[in-house]
Amino acid sequence: VQLQASGGGLVQAGGSLRLSCKTSGINFRINDMDWYRQAPGKQRELVATITSGHFTNYSDFVEGRFAISRDNARNTVYLQMNSLRSEDTAVYYCSTKRAGSTFWGRGTLVTVSS
């Protein structure tokens, strides 16, 4: 199983970024997919989830600003991030579960300057 996140970078507060996570080694269509983030000195936290049926759920701190989506033909999950704030600065990871195990991508760094 491989999860490769990309799309991070440096952006000014109020700006936008779109993260992508390309997967392989899983039956992507039936997997729920998550985005997590970990800020310096903090625990990793769940950002958003999209189920195999395209239902979505967001943590309160990104509700209304971020949007998770998936493209089953490309085995890829996305995170559109708008109205970015300095507190969104973190390494963002995509994640999924299979056969009772949790798999993580390498992460992509998002830095929001104020």
N, C-alpha and C positions, 0 to 999 in steps of 0.2 A: 504494500500500500504506500503510495506516495502522494503527498499534498504539497503543492508549491505555490506559496502566496507571492504576489507581486503587486506593484502599483503604489507603494509607499513613497514618501519623499517629504520635502520641506514645503510648507504652505503657510500663508499668512492667515491669521484669524479671520473668520468669515468666508474663507475659501472652501474649495471642494476637492476631493480626491475620489477615485474609484479603484478599489482593490479587487483583484482577481485571485482565485485559487483553483488551479488546474489539478485534477485528481487522476490517479490511475491505480489499477489493482483492486478496485471495488466496483460493485454494481451500482453505479452512481444513481441511477433512477430510483432505487428503493431506499437510498440512504438519506436520513435527515442530516443536514449540514449546519455547523455552528461557526460563528466568528467570535473569538475571544480577544482580549487585549491585556497587556501587562505593562503598567507604567513603572518607571524606576522606583524601586523601594516599596512597591505595592504587590499585592497578590493578583494573580491572573483572574479576570472577571469575564463573565459571559456578556457579549454585546448583542448578538442577534442569532435567531434560529430560523431555518426554513425547512419544512418537512418535505417528505417525498411527494406529498399532495399539494405543495406550494403554499401551505399555511405558514404565516410568519409571526414571530414574536420578538419583542425588543425589550431591552432593559430600559428602565425609566430615564436614564441619563442620556439616551440617544433617541428616544421616541420623538418622531416628527422631524428628525434631522437626518437620520440614516435610513437606508433602504437595502434590504437583502434580496437577492434574486438568484435564479439558477438557470443554466442552459444545459439541459440533459444531453443534447446533441454534442456538446463540447465538453461534457463532464466537468463543468466549471461552475463555481459559485462566485457571486460578486457581492461587494459591499459598497454602495454609493454613499459617500459621506459629504454632507452639505453643512453649511454654517459651522464650520469647525472652530473649536475653542482650544485655548492653550491646554486645558485639562484633558483634551483628547489625545495628547501626545503619549505615545505608547508603541510597543511592538504588537502588531496585530497578527493573530494566528487563525488559520482555519482548522477545523477539527471534525471528525466523524467517528462513529462507532461501528464495529463489525465483530460479530461473534464474541461479544462481551468485552472486547478490547477497545480502548480509545486511541485514535491516531491523530497526530499533530503534524502540521506543516512546520517549516523552518521559521516562518514569521517574516513580516515586512515592517520596517520602521516608519512610523508617521510622526513628523515633528511639526507642531503648529506654533508659529511665532506670533507673539502678541504685539 
